[in-house]
Every structure is written in structure tokens, then in C-alpha cells.
Amino acid sequence: MKLYTFWRSSAAFRVRIALNLKGLAYESVVKKLTRQEQLAADYLALNPQGLVPALDDDGRVLTQSLAIIEYLDELQPLPPLLPADAVGRARVRALAAAIACDIHPLNNLRVLNYLKDPLGLDEAAVTAWYRHWIAAGFRGLEELARRHSADGRHLYGETTTLADVCLVPQVYNARRYACDLTPFPTLVAVSAALEALPAFAAARPEAQPDAPAAPT
């Protein structure tokens, strides 16, 4: 498998976690979003949306992180990332969508760049935008986590699901922008428990081959 990725892409972060959880080997093919390499003609031929991640599985190219993760879940059923019951699956998918479809799209790099240029917002205004939408999204997610987490270590039930795979990258981004996470103790506790797991730790942006070297 080849994963088209960028170290700081939260959508690619999700897929890396899923690949690690499933124990599936893959090759990282870096597309530097900061240089707009995802818009080069050769990559657009693979993914016309010009986004990462994309997964090439023996010539079958898949796009969109949630679709890729569900594909991996069907390809390698253990450990399962969706509950066995229909209600559970719907709830987990709803939690994942709350992050991947409601929170993340408002704050990804191309939106932030558009706010700066051509709209002309300064860095303080862009940061305020980011923090506002994180807080707005996390308020509902916090309540859902309180209702559905069985152990305080997972968003739903007591095993790792698709929702958890989405949560950790979003909390990582919130910390990058120094968002106030005090009102969201459940989300913080769940994310901390997950971040300690090897599959999550190995997927961290700083652990990727294209991550900038740490300052000495």
C-alpha cells in the first residue's frame, strides 16, 4: 500500500492511525501541502480533488479519510473499528462525522490560507476563527462523549473505534492553536488515553519521515 500523506495533515493522521491499528504495512508518499504539491498534475490524475490522504492499494486508489478507514476495516476486520450493532455503528459514525465533516473542514489549511489571502485577515483574526470553531464543535462532542463513553478512555463504549481515530488528530490541532480545552475534560481524558497507545503514538505528526527536524 502507498499512502499519499503530509506530516501535519489531520486527515492523513487518521489514516495512519487506522493502518497502525490494523497492522498493515504501507509506504508513505509525501505531498507537501505547504508547497502545493497536492495540486501537481501527476497527483491530480490520482485524486482530482487535490487533497491528502489518498491510498493506493495495488493500483486501486481510494480517497477521503473516512472512506479509506472503513475500507481498511473491511479489508482487515480485526480489531474492528465499528461496533457490531447497527445503533452503535450509527453513533460511532456520527461522532466521527462531527469531527471530520463539521469541525475539521472549517479549519484546514486551505480555508485558513483563504482567510489570509485573498480575504486579508491577519494572524490574530485567523486564530480567533480557528478557536471559535473548535470550541463550537467540541461543546456538542463533549456531551456526546459523556453519554457514550463506557470507560472515559474512548469516545464510544470501551474499545477503540473510528470516532477515536478522528478525535486524536483534532485535539492535536486544538493544542497547536492553543485552544482552551478546559471546558472539555472528557475529550481531553479520552485523547490522552488514546495518545499513549502505540498505534496512535507512531502516527503522530512529529514521528513522520517528512516532519521537520526537532530544534536542538
N, CA and C atoms as a LAMMPS dump frame, in Angstrom:
ITEM: TIMESTEP
0
ITEM: NUMBER OF ATOMS
648
ITEM: BOX BOUNDS ff ff ff
-5.0000000000000000e+02 5.0000000000000000e+02
-5.0000000000000000e+02 5.0000000000000000e+02
-5.0000000000000000e+02 5.0000000000000000e+02
ITEM: ATOMS id mol type element x y z
1 1 1 N 0.833 -1.198 0
2 1 2 C 0 0 0
3 1 3 C 0.867 1.248 0
4 2 1 N 0.398 2.26 -0.69
5 2 2 C 1.045 3.567 -0.67
6 2 3 C 0.052 4.571 -0.091
7 3 1 N 0.499 5.318 0.9
8 3 2 C -0.333 6.367 1.482
9 3 3 C 0.238 7.719 1.087
10 4 1 N -0.532 8.48 0.33
11 4 2 C -0.147 9.85 -0.016
12 4 3 C -0.511 10.72 1.173
13 5 1 N 0.494 11.368 1.733
14 5 2 C 0.336 11.938 3.061
15 5 3 C 1.154 13.21 3.21
16 6 1 N 0.907 13.905 4.29
17 6 2 C 1.721 15.052 4.714
18 6 3 C 1.737 15.013 6.234
19 7 1 N 2.869 15.274 6.816
20 7 2 C 3.039 15.018 8.244
21 7 3 C 2.013 15.73 9.108
22 8 1 N 1.585 16.926 8.716
23 8 2 C 0.693 17.705 9.56
24 8 3 C -0.766 17.633 9.114
25 9 1 N -1.07 16.87 8.111
26 9 2 C -2.461 16.695 7.69
27 9 3 C -3.207 15.848 8.718
28 10 1 N -4.258 16.405 9.294
29 10 2 C -5.008 15.635 10.289
30 10 3 C -5.792 14.498 9.652
31 11 1 N -6.224 14.677 8.393
32 11 2 C -6.93 13.599 7.701
33 11 3 C -5.982 12.434 7.435
34 12 1 N -4.75 12.731 7.026
35 12 2 C -3.752 11.671 6.845
36 12 3 C -3.385 11.04 8.18
37 13 1 N -3.333 11.837 9.238
38 13 2 C -3.08 11.358 10.598
39 13 3 C -4.096 10.261 10.943
40 14 1 N -5.365 10.491 10.637
41 14 2 C -6.402 9.487 10.917
42 14 3 C -6.088 8.159 10.237
43 15 1 N -5.733 8.247 8.955
44 15 2 C -5.488 7.021 8.198
45 15 3 C -4.244 6.308 8.718
46 16 1 N -3.217 7.059 9.094
47 16 2 C -2.026 6.425 9.664
48 16 3 C -2.381 5.649 10.93
49 17 1 N -3.222 6.241 11.768
50 17 2 C -3.644 5.541 12.987
51 17 3 C -4.339 4.238 12.624
52 18 1 N -5.275 4.295 11.679
53 18 2 C -6.023 3.101 11.3
54 18 3 C -5.102 2.028 10.733
55 19 1 N -4.183 2.402 9.866
56 19 2 C -3.229 1.438 9.323
57 19 3 C -2.423 0.783 10.432
58 20 1 N -2.002 1.575 11.408
59 20 2 C -1.238 1.025 12.531
60 20 3 C -2.082 0.086 13.373
61 21 1 N -3.326 0.479 13.655
62 21 2 C -4.205 -0.375 14.443
63 21 3 C -4.431 -1.717 13.751
64 22 1 N -4.514 -1.693 12.44
65 22 2 C -4.764 -2.912 11.672
66 22 3 C -3.49 -3.712 11.408
67 23 1 N -2.334 -3.133 11.734
68 23 2 C -1.077 -3.83 11.49
69 23 3 C -0.739 -3.966 10.02
70 24 1 N -1.164 -2.997 9.219
71 24 2 C -0.947 -3.04 7.774
72 24 3 C 0.27 -2.188 7.392
73 25 1 N 1.184 -2.778 6.68
74 25 2 C 2.379 -2.064 6.236
75 25 3 C 2.03 -1.143 5.073
76 26 1 N 2.705 -0.012 5.004
77 26 2 C 2.456 0.929 3.915
78 26 3 C 3.688 1.777 3.67
79 27 1 N 3.749 2.337 2.482
80 27 2 C 4.807 3.273 2.108
81 27 3 C 4.235 4.679 2.106
82 28 1 N 4.912 5.596 2.766
83 28 2 C 4.486 6.996 2.768
84 28 3 C 5 7.704 1.516
85 29 1 N 4.086 8.331 0.782
86 29 2 C 4.45 9.159 -0.364
87 29 3 C 4.05 10.588 0
88 30 1 N 5.031 11.41 0.258
89 30 2 C 4.783 12.739 0.809
90 30 3 C 4.361 13.725 -0.271
91 31 1 N 3.304 14.45 0.022
92 31 2 C 2.874 15.585 -0.794
93 31 3 C 2.863 16.811 0.118
94 32 1 N 3.809 17.686 -0.069
95 32 2 C 3.966 18.83 0.828
96 32 3 C 2.888 19.867 0.539
97 33 1 N 1.951 19.957 1.447
98 33 2 C 0.847 20.899 1.25
99 33 3 C 1.343 22.34 1.248
100 34 1 N 2.393 22.6 1.996
101 34 2 C 2.926 23.965 2.07
102 34 3 C 3.536 24.406 0.745
103 35 1 N 3.847 23.445 -0.125
104 35 2 C 4.368 23.76 -1.465
105 35 3 C 3.329 23.453 -2.539
106 36 1 N 2.123 23.102 -2.119
107 36 2 C 1.005 22.784 -3.018
108 36 3 C 1.332 21.633 -3.974
109 37 1 N 2.116 20.676 -3.487
110 37 2 C 2.456 19.517 -4.311
111 37 3 C 1.227 18.651 -4.598
112 38 1 N 0.194 18.803 -3.76
113 38 2 C -1.033 18.033 -3.977
114 38 3 C -1.812 18.531 -5.193
115 39 1 N -1.409 19.675 -5.741
116 39 2 C -2.088 20.23 -6.914
117 39 3 C -1.323 19.979 -8.209
118 40 1 N -0.219 19.231 -8.118
119 40 2 C 0.548 18.893 -9.317
120 40 3 C -0.257 17.938 -10.194
121 41 1 N -0.002 17.992 -11.487
122 41 2 C -0.801 17.228 -12.444
123 41 3 C -0.757 15.728 -12.182
124 42 1 N 0.41 15.2 -11.805
125 42 2 C 0.509 13.757 -11.594
126 42 3 C -0.346 13.306 -10.417
127 43 1 N -0.421 14.146 -9.378
128 43 2 C -1.251 13.759 -8.232
129 43 3 C -2.731 13.973 -8.529
130 44 1 N -3.056 15.041 -9.245
131 44 2 C -4.455 15.266 -9.617
132 44 3 C -4.998 14.141 -10.494
133 45 1 N -4.113 13.468 -11.221
134 45 2 C -4.549 12.319 -12.003
135 45 3 C -4.985 11.172 -11.09
136 46 1 N -4.394 11.102 -9.888
137 46 2 C -4.789 10.087 -8.906
138 46 3 C -5.998 10.538 -8.098
139 47 1 N -5.951 11.777 -7.637
140 47 2 C -7.024 12.315 -6.804
141 47 3 C -7.406 13.695 -7.344
142 48 1 N -8.44 13.775 -8.16
143 48 2 C -8.828 15.052 -8.775
144 48 3 C -9.192 16.139 -7.77
145 49 1 N -9.481 15.764 -6.509
146 49 2 C -9.766 16.782 -5.503
147 49 3 C -8.511 17.53 -5.056
148 50 1 N -7.351 16.941 -5.288
149 50 2 C -6.117 17.585 -4.872
150 50 3 C -5.981 17.671 -3.368
151 51 1 N -6.376 16.608 -2.69
152 51 2 C -6.306 16.549 -1.229
153 51 3 C -5.531 15.316 -0.787
154 52 1 N -4.967 15.374 0.395
155 52 2 C -4.442 14.165 1.034
156 52 3 C -5.344 13.876 2.242
157 53 1 N -5.459 12.575 2.554
158 53 2 C -4.714 11.449 2.008
159 53 3 C -5.386 10.841 0.793
160 54 1 N -4.605 10.004 0.122
161 54 2 C -5.13 9.038 -0.836
162 54 3 C -4.385 7.747 -0.564
163 55 1 N -5.053 6.638 -0.764
164 55 2 C -4.445 5.333 -0.529
165 55 3 C -4.456 4.543 -1.822
166 56 1 N -3.281 4.082 -2.237
167 56 2 C -3.145 3.228 -3.409
168 56 3 C -2.924 1.801 -2.924
169 57 1 N -3.92 0.964 -3.114
170 57 2 C -3.829 -0.44 -2.735
171 57 3 C -3.789 -1.273 -4.008
172 58 1 N -2.569 -1.566 -4.443
173 58 2 C -2.367 -2.379 -5.633
174 58 3 C -3.071 -1.783 -6.851
175 59 1 N -2.917 -0.474 -7.011
176 59 2 C -3.482 0.207 -8.167
177 59 3 C -4.888 0.727 -7.98
178 60 1 N -5.514 0.357 -6.883
179 60 2 C -6.863 0.875 -6.575
180 60 3 C -6.688 2.09 -5.675
181 61 1 N -6.987 3.253 -6.194
182 61 2 C -6.769 4.489 -5.444
183 61 3 C -8.062 4.9 -4.748
184 62 1 N -7.958 5.091 -3.456
185 62 2 C -9.103 5.487 -2.636
186 62 3 C -8.834 6.848 -2.027
187 63 1 N -9.879 7.651 -1.879
188 63 2 C -9.746 8.992 -1.32
189 63 3 C -10.741 9.168 -0.181
190 64 1 N -10.588 10.267 0.536
191 64 2 C -11.408 10.646 1.69
192 64 3 C -11.114 9.73 2.889
193 65 1 N -10.621 10.32 3.951
194 65 2 C -10.097 9.547 5.08
195 65 3 C -11.116 8.589 5.687
196 66 1 N -12.361 9.027 5.87
197 66 2 C -13.342 8.138 6.49
198 66 3 C -13.631 6.933 5.603
199 67 1 N -13.727 7.165 4.301
200 67 2 C -13.954 6.054 3.368
201 67 3 C -12.76 5.1 3.365
202 68 1 N -11.559 5.649 3.405
203 68 2 C -10.361 4.815 3.439
204 68 3 C -10.344 3.958 4.703
205 69 1 N -10.662 4.564 5.835
206 69 2 C -10.618 3.831 7.101
207 69 3 C -11.667 2.721 7.122
208 70 1 N -12.856 2.996 6.611
209 70 2 C -13.859 1.936 6.56
210 70 3 C -13.434 0.83 5.595
211 71 1 N -12.753 1.17 4.518
212 71 2 C -12.205 0.162 3.609
213 71 3 C -11.205 -0.725 4.354
214 72 1 N -10.31 -0.097 5.104
215 72 2 C -9.323 -0.862 5.865
216 72 3 C -9.999 -1.758 6.9
217 73 1 N -11.092 -1.259 7.485
218 73 2 C -11.818 -2.034 8.481
219 73 3 C -12.451 -3.28 7.858
220 74 1 N -12.885 -3.16 6.627
221 74 2 C -13.446 -4.319 5.935
222 74 3 C -12.346 -5.248 5.429
223 75 1 N -11.232 -4.667 5.001
224 75 2 C -10.107 -5.458 4.497
225 75 3 C -9.477 -6.291 5.606
226 76 1 N -9.31 -5.667 6.769
227 76 2 C -8.702 -6.331 7.926
228 76 3 C -9.656 -6.144 9.106
229 77 1 N -10.57 -7.089 9.327
230 77 2 C -11.647 -6.875 10.306
231 77 3 C -11.205 -6.762 11.766
232 78 1 N -9.995 -7.202 12.085
233 78 2 C -9.558 -7.159 13.477
234 78 3 C -8.391 -6.206 13.644
235 79 1 N -8.398 -5.393 14.671
236 79 2 C -9.53 -5.148 15.579
237 79 3 C -10.593 -4.297 14.883
238 80 1 N -11.868 -4.538 15.159
239 80 2 C -12.925 -3.769 14.487
240 80 3 C -12.952 -2.321 14.955
241 81 1 N -13.23 -1.424 14.029
242 81 2 C -13.331 -0.001 14.358
243 81 3 C -14.777 0.482 14.406
244 82 1 N -15.71 -0.433 14.171
245 82 2 C -17.131 -0.121 14.28
246 82 3 C -17.802 -1.186 15.145
247 83 1 N -18.777 -0.796 15.967
248 83 2 C -19.47 -1.768 16.813
249 83 3 C -20.225 -2.811 15.997
250 84 1 N -20.587 -3.889 16.662
251 84 2 C -21.284 -4.983 15.982
252 84 3 C -22.75 -4.669 15.734
253 85 1 N -23.334 -3.764 16.531
254 85 2 C -24.763 -3.478 16.406
255 85 3 C -25.006 -2.233 15.561
256 86 1 N -26.177 -2.178 14.922
257 86 2 C -26.491 -1.094 13.991
258 86 3 C -26.535 0.264 14.672
259 87 1 N -27.123 0.319 15.871
260 87 2 C -27.2 1.591 16.595
261 87 3 C -25.798 2.071 16.957
262 88 1 N -24.972 1.15 17.435
263 88 2 C -23.606 1.507 17.79
264 88 3 C -22.824 2.031 16.602
265 89 1 N -22.973 1.363 15.463
266 89 2 C -22.274 1.826 14.26
267 89 3 C -22.732 3.219 13.859
268 90 1 N -24.029 3.461 13.933
269 90 2 C -24.549 4.786 13.575
270 90 3 C -24.011 5.86 14.515
271 91 1 N -23.945 5.544 15.797
272 91 2 C -23.447 6.535 16.766
273 91 3 C -21.968 6.816 16.575
274 92 1 N -21.191 5.788 16.326
275 92 2 C -19.761 5.99 16.099
276 92 3 C -19.531 6.8 14.828
277 93 1 N -20.274 6.478 13.777
278 93 2 C -20.134 7.247 12.541
279 93 3 C -20.544 8.703 12.746
280 94 1 N -21.552 8.932 13.574
281 94 2 C -21.975 10.303 13.854
282 94 3 C -20.888 11.067 14.606
283 95 1 N -20.252 10.424 15.573
284 95 2 C -19.157 11.063 16.305
285 95 3 C -18.001 11.388 15.365
286 96 1 N -17.661 10.443 14.501
287 96 2 C -16.576 10.667 13.544
288 96 3 C -16.927 11.808 12.59
289 97 1 N -18.167 11.832 12.114
290 97 2 C -18.585 12.879 11.184
291 97 3 C -18.614 14.248 11.851
292 98 1 N -18.951 14.293 13.131
293 98 2 C -18.953 15.572 13.851
294 98 3 C -17.573 16.219 13.806
295 99 1 N -16.542 15.381 13.798
296 99 2 C -15.174 15.892 13.727
297 99 3 C -14.756 16.119 12.279
298 100 1 N -14.86 15.059 11.47
299 100 2 C -14.307 15.088 10.12
300 100 3 C -15.122 15.937 9.152
301 101 1 N -16.424 16.098 9.423
302 101 2 C -17.284 16.817 8.483
303 101 3 C -17.735 18.185 8.99
304 102 1 N -17.773 18.37 10.31
305 102 2 C -18.254 19.642 10.862
306 102 3 C -17.122 20.535 11.376
307 103 1 N -16.179 19.955 12.127
308 103 2 C -15.118 20.765 12.742
309 103 3 C -13.943 20.966 11.784
310 104 1 N -13.387 19.871 11.305
311 104 2 C -12.147 19.929 10.535
312 104 3 C -12.228 20.77 9.261
313 105 1 N -13.294 20.66 8.444
314 105 2 C -13.282 21.408 7.174
315 105 3 C -13.213 22.923 7.342
316 106 1 N -13.72 23.44 8.457
317 106 2 C -13.679 24.886 8.682
318 106 3 C -12.278 25.382 9.037
319 107 1 N -11.412 24.456 9.424
320 107 2 C -10.117 24.862 9.973
321 107 3 C -8.926 24.255 9.241
322 108 1 N -9.151 23.646 8.079
323 108 2 C -7.989 23.05 7.432
324 108 3 C -7.172 24.116 6.7
325 109 1 N -6.03 23.713 6.186
326 109 2 C -5.041 24.678 5.706
327 109 3 C -5.57 25.557 4.577
328 110 1 N -6.312 24.981 3.64
329 110 2 C -6.75 25.787 2.505
330 110 3 C -7.764 26.853 2.926
331 111 1 N -8.569 26.553 3.962
332 111 2 C -9.504 27.559 4.474
333 111 3 C -8.738 28.673 5.184
334 112 1 N -7.78 28.294 6.021
335 112 2 C -7.001 29.308 6.743
336 112 3 C -6.225 30.19 5.763
337 113 1 N -5.669 29.571 4.727
338 113 2 C -4.948 30.366 3.727
339 113 3 C -5.879 31.333 3
340 114 1 N -7.107 30.906 2.737
341 114 2 C -8.067 31.775 2.045
342 114 3 C -8.479 32.949 2.938
343 115 1 N -8.588 32.692 4.24
344 115 2 C -8.901 33.777 5.162
345 115 3 C -7.811 34.847 5.15
346 116 1 N -6.562 34.389 5.007
347 116 2 C -5.446 35.332 4.989
348 116 3 C -5.341 36.048 3.647
349 117 1 N -5.438 35.277 2.585
350 117 2 C -5.28 35.821 1.244
351 117 3 C -6.15 34.986 0.298
352 118 1 N -7.233 35.553 -0.261
353 118 2 C -7.434 36.977 -0.565
354 118 3 C -8.25 37.781 0.446
355 119 1 N -8.791 37.176 1.501
356 119 2 C -9.705 37.943 2.362
357 119 3 C -8.999 38.945 3.263
358 120 1 N -7.709 38.751 3.471
359 120 2 C -6.925 39.773 4.156
360 120 3 C -6.999 39.772 5.664
361 121 1 N -7.424 38.673 6.283
362 121 2 C -7.451 38.621 7.742
363 121 3 C -6.035 38.47 8.275
364 122 1 N -5.767 39.139 9.391
365 122 2 C -4.441 38.999 9.985
366 122 3 C -4.376 37.722 10.826
367 123 1 N -3.198 37.419 11.345
368 123 2 C -2.982 36.162 12.074
369 123 3 C -3.868 36.07 13.305
370 124 1 N -4.074 37.167 13.987
371 124 2 C -4.92 37.155 15.184
372 124 3 C -6.365 36.799 14.838
373 125 1 N -6.863 37.337 13.744
374 125 2 C -8.239 37.047 13.335
375 125 3 C -8.39 35.601 12.897
376 126 1 N -7.392 35.087 12.179
377 126 2 C -7.441 33.693 11.74
378 126 3 C -7.407 32.756 12.948
379 127 1 N -6.582 33.069 13.912
380 127 2 C -6.516 32.25 15.126
381 127 3 C -7.834 32.297 15.881
382 128 1 N -8.451 33.464 15.948
383 128 2 C -9.75 33.587 16.613
384 128 3 C -10.796 32.738 15.9
385 129 1 N -10.777 32.753 14.566
386 129 2 C -11.674 31.896 13.769
387 129 3 C -11.468 30.429 14.165
388 130 1 N -10.224 29.997 14.173
389 130 2 C -9.907 28.604 14.472
390 130 3 C -10.441 28.216 15.849
391 131 1 N -10.13 29.028 16.831
392 131 2 C -10.535 28.7 18.206
393 131 3 C -12.054 28.7 18.361
394 132 1 N -12.722 29.615 17.678
395 132 2 C -14.185 29.665 17.763
396 132 3 C -14.808 28.362 17.291
397 133 1 N -14.365 27.858 16.123
398 133 2 C -14.999 26.672 15.558
399 133 3 C -14.598 25.395 16.275
400 134 1 N -13.398 25.38 16.858
401 134 2 C -13.046 24.231 17.703
402 134 3 C -13.974 24.184 18.904
403 135 1 N -14.135 25.298 19.579
404 135 2 C -14.991 25.341 20.77
405 135 3 C -16.434 24.994 20.416
406 136 1 N -16.929 25.53 19.313
407 136 2 C -18.309 25.254 18.912
408 136 3 C -18.517 23.768 18.655
409 137 1 N -17.569 23.141 17.993
410 137 2 C -17.695 21.718 17.712
411 137 3 C -17.481 20.838 18.925
412 138 1 N -16.532 21.215 19.76
413 138 2 C -16.206 20.393 20.928
414 138 3 C -17.302 20.429 21.993
415 139 1 N -18.105 21.487 22.03
416 139 2 C -19.163 21.54 23.05
417 139 3 C -20.132 20.372 22.903
418 140 1 N -20.626 20.162 21.708
419 140 2 C -21.532 19.052 21.495
420 140 3 C -20.834 17.712 21.631
421 141 1 N -19.602 17.632 21.143
422 141 2 C -18.854 16.384 21.204
423 141 3 C -18.57 15.977 22.645
424 142 1 N -18.295 16.948 23.494
425 142 2 C -18.066 16.664 24.916
426 142 3 C -19.282 15.999 25.538
427 143 1 N -20.46 16.527 25.269
428 143 2 C -21.682 15.946 25.839
429 143 3 C -21.923 14.548 25.281
430 144 1 N -21.703 14.353 23.996
431 144 2 C -21.875 13.025 23.408
432 144 3 C -20.89 12.03 24.013
433 145 1 N -19.66 12.47 24.249
434 145 2 C -18.669 11.587 24.872
435 145 3 C -19.098 11.193 26.279
436 146 1 N -19.646 12.14 27.033
437 146 2 C -20.126 11.815 28.383
438 146 3 C -21.226 10.769 28.339
439 147 1 N -22.069 10.854 27.325
440 147 2 C -23.181 9.907 27.224
441 147 3 C -22.728 8.521 26.768
442 148 1 N -21.759 8.485 25.86
443 148 2 C -21.484 7.233 25.164
444 148 3 C -20.2 6.524 25.576
445 149 1 N -19.275 7.215 26.254
446 149 2 C -18.055 6.539 26.689
447 149 3 C -18.361 5.651 27.892
448 150 1 N -17.919 4.411 27.826
449 150 2 C -18.168 3.477 28.927
450 150 3 C -17.028 3.459 29.937
451 151 1 N -15.876 4.022 29.564
452 151 2 C -14.707 3.909 30.445
453 151 3 C -13.898 5.187 30.587
454 152 1 N -14.314 6.276 29.92
455 152 2 C -13.56 7.526 29.977
456 152 3 C -12.274 7.493 29.184
457 153 1 N -12.076 6.407 28.432
458 153 2 C -10.854 6.254 27.633
459 153 3 C -11.153 6.117 26.139
460 154 1 N -12.426 6.116 25.807
461 154 2 C -12.861 6.016 24.414
462 154 3 C -14.088 6.897 24.23
463 155 1 N -14.279 7.402 23.024
464 155 2 C -15.452 8.245 22.768
465 155 3 C -16.744 7.447 22.862
466 156 1 N -16.67 6.18 22.459
467 156 2 C -17.865 5.337 22.473
468 156 3 C -17.492 3.974 23.045
469 157 1 N -18.281 3.52 24.009
470 157 2 C -18.053 2.196 24.563
471 157 3 C -16.731 2.093 25.282
472 158 1 N -16.079 0.942 25.128
473 158 2 C -14.817 0.728 25.822
474 158 3 C -13.76 0.094 24.911
475 159 1 N -13.933 0.254 23.612
476 159 2 C -12.914 -0.183 22.656
477 159 3 C -12.666 0.931 21.647
478 160 1 N -11.535 0.863 20.984
479 160 2 C -11.158 1.902 20.03
480 160 3 C -12.011 1.801 18.769
481 161 1 N -12.555 2.938 18.366
482 161 2 C -13.432 2.978 17.194
483 161 3 C -12.981 4.07 16.224
484 162 1 N -13.701 4.127 15.123
485 162 2 C -13.493 5.176 14.126
486 162 3 C -13.557 6.568 14.75
487 163 1 N -14.421 6.75 15.733
488 163 2 C -14.552 8.06 16.39
489 163 3 C -13.258 8.447 17.094
490 164 1 N -12.612 7.496 17.752
491 164 2 C -11.353 7.772 18.445
492 164 3 C -10.251 8.129 17.46
493 165 1 N -10.244 7.431 16.323
494 165 2 C -9.245 7.693 15.284
495 165 3 C -9.355 9.134 14.788
496 166 1 N -10.566 9.68 14.794
497 166 2 C -10.771 11.07 14.374
498 166 3 C -10.467 12.068 15.487
499 167 1 N -10.725 11.675 16.728
500 167 2 C -10.583 12.62 17.836
501 167 3 C -9.15 13.076 18.045
502 168 1 N -8.216 12.145 18.096
503 168 2 C -6.844 12.488 18.481
504 168 3 C -6.224 13.538 17.554
505 169 1 N -6.337 13.41 16.225
506 169 2 C -5.788 14.482 15.38
507 169 3 C -6.445 15.843 15.611
508 170 1 N -7.753 15.848 15.941
509 170 2 C -8.42 17.125 16.151
510 170 3 C -7.982 17.771 17.455
511 171 1 N -7.772 16.969 18.489
512 171 2 C -7.249 17.514 19.746
513 171 3 C -5.818 18.018 19.542
514 172 1 N -5.044 17.284 18.765
515 172 2 C -3.682 17.724 18.439
516 172 3 C -3.718 19.116 17.806
517 173 1 N -4.61 19.314 16.846
518 173 2 C -4.723 20.614 16.187
519 173 3 C -5.178 21.699 17.15
520 174 1 N -6.106 21.351 18.017
521 174 2 C -6.572 22.335 19.001
522 174 3 C -5.428 22.809 19.883
523 175 1 N -4.558 21.902 20.257
524 175 2 C -3.398 22.29 21.076
525 175 3 C -2.428 23.155 20.286
526 176 1 N -2.276 22.858 18.996
527 176 2 C -1.386 23.67 18.165
528 176 3 C -1.802 25.132 18.19
529 177 1 N -3.102 25.377 18.213
530 177 2 C -3.614 26.748 18.188
531 177 3 C -3.958 27.253 19.592
532 178 1 N -3.435 26.562 20.602
533 178 2 C -3.604 26.987 22
534 178 3 C -5.067 27.237 22.342
535 179 1 N -5.94 26.357 21.854
536 179 2 C -7.357 26.458 22.206
537 179 3 C -7.548 26.113 23.674
538 180 1 N -8.49 26.756 24.308
539 180 2 C -8.807 26.471 25.706
540 180 3 C -9.606 25.172 25.765
541 181 1 N -8.996 24.121 26.275
542 181 2 C -9.659 22.819 26.352
543 181 3 C -10.222 22.532 27.737
544 182 1 N -10.139 23.513 28.633
545 182 2 C -10.659 23.323 29.991
546 182 3 C -12.126 22.908 30.015
547 183 1 N -12.989 23.447 29.136
548 183 2 C -14.399 23.05 29.188
549 183 3 C -14.676 21.638 28.67
550 184 1 N -13.633 20.936 28.215
551 184 2 C -13.852 19.648 27.565
552 184 3 C -13.034 18.531 28.226
553 185 1 N -13.244 18.312 29.524
554 185 2 C -12.404 17.342 30.242
555 185 3 C -12.544 15.913 29.741
556 186 1 N -13.721 15.543 29.269
557 186 2 C -13.898 14.181 28.773
558 186 3 C -13.092 13.965 27.506
559 187 1 N -13.162 14.921 26.602
560 187 2 C -12.402 14.804 25.363
561 187 3 C -10.902 14.769 25.628
562 188 1 N -10.452 15.591 26.555
563 188 2 C -9.031 15.632 26.887
564 188 3 C -8.583 14.304 27.493
565 189 1 N -9.382 13.752 28.397
566 189 2 C -9.025 12.486 29.042
567 189 3 C -9.015 11.345 28.036
568 190 1 N -10.02 11.3 27.182
569 190 2 C -10.081 10.241 26.166
570 190 3 C -8.882 10.343 25.232
571 191 1 N -8.594 11.546 24.765
572 191 2 C -7.475 11.724 23.856
573 191 3 C -6.158 11.331 24.513
574 192 1 N -5.963 11.687 25.765
575 192 2 C -4.722 11.344 26.466
576 192 3 C -4.543 9.835 26.558
577 193 1 N -5.621 9.12 26.855
578 193 2 C -5.542 7.658 26.945
579 193 3 C -5.185 7.051 25.593
580 194 1 N -5.786 7.585 24.541
581 194 2 C -5.527 7.055 23.204
582 194 3 C -4.112 7.387 22.729
583 195 1 N -3.659 8.586 23.014
584 195 2 C -2.333 9.017 22.566
585 195 3 C -1.226 8.132 23.117
586 196 1 N -1.491 7.484 24.262
587 196 2 C -0.496 6.608 24.874
588 196 3 C -0.396 5.249 24.184
589 197 1 N -1.356 4.918 23.345
590 197 2 C -1.342 3.631 22.649
591 197 3 C -0.322 3.665 21.51
592 198 1 N 0.425 2.58 21.293
593 198 2 C 1.485 2.585 20.268
594 198 3 C 1.004 2.965 18.865
595 199 1 N -0.168 2.501 18.472
596 199 2 C -0.653 2.792 17.116
597 199 3 C -0.896 4.277 16.915
598 200 1 N -1.334 4.952 17.964
599 200 2 C -1.578 6.394 17.891
600 200 3 C -0.261 7.155 17.972
601 201 1 N 0.609 6.721 18.882
602 201 2 C 1.881 7.425 19.059
603 201 3 C 2.726 7.378 17.787
604 202 1 N 2.73 6.231 17.107
605 202 2 C 3.534 6.094 15.89
606 202 3 C 2.992 6.931 14.737
607 203 1 N 1.718 7.289 14.806
608 203 2 C 1.095 8.083 13.744
609 203 3 C 1.23 9.585 13.97
610 204 1 N 1.764 10 15.108
611 204 2 C 1.876 11.416 15.418
612 204 3 C 2.644 12.17 14.334
613 205 1 N 2.264 13.405 14.067
614 205 2 C 2.97 14.165 13.031
615 205 3 C 4.481 14.192 13.212
616 206 1 N 4.942 14.4 14.436
617 206 2 C 6.386 14.52 14.668
618 206 3 C 7.14 13.23 14.395
619 207 1 N 6.433 12.103 14.355
620 207 2 C 7.076 10.807 14.118
621 207 3 C 7.169 10.449 12.645
622 208 1 N 6.681 11.337 11.756
623 208 2 C 6.64 11.016 10.336
624 208 3 C 7.962 11.378 9.642
625 209 1 N 8.283 10.657 8.574
626 209 2 C 9.569 10.887 7.917
627 209 3 C 9.739 12.272 7.322
628 210 1 N 8.616 12.933 7.003
629 210 2 C 8.725 14.269 6.415
630 210 3 C 8.599 15.387 7.441
631 211 1 N 8.505 15.031 8.72
632 211 2 C 8.408 16.064 9.755
633 211 3 C 9.724 16.826 9.868
634 212 1 N 9.669 18.13 10.077
635 212 2 C 10.904 18.891 10.26
636 212 3 C 11.676 18.372 11.459
637 213 1 N 12.971 18.46 11.385
638 213 2 C 13.809 18.025 12.497
639 213 3 C 13.525 18.892 13.704
640 214 1 N 13.499 18.247 14.87
641 214 2 C 13.269 18.983 16.11
642 214 3 C 14.451 19.914 16.375
643 215 1 N 14.182 21.118 16.923
644 215 2 C 15.299 22.02 17.227
645 215 3 C 16.2 21.452 18.29
646 216 1 N 17.476 21.711 18.16
647 216 2 C 18.453 21.193 19.126
648 216 3 C 18.875 22.29 20.086
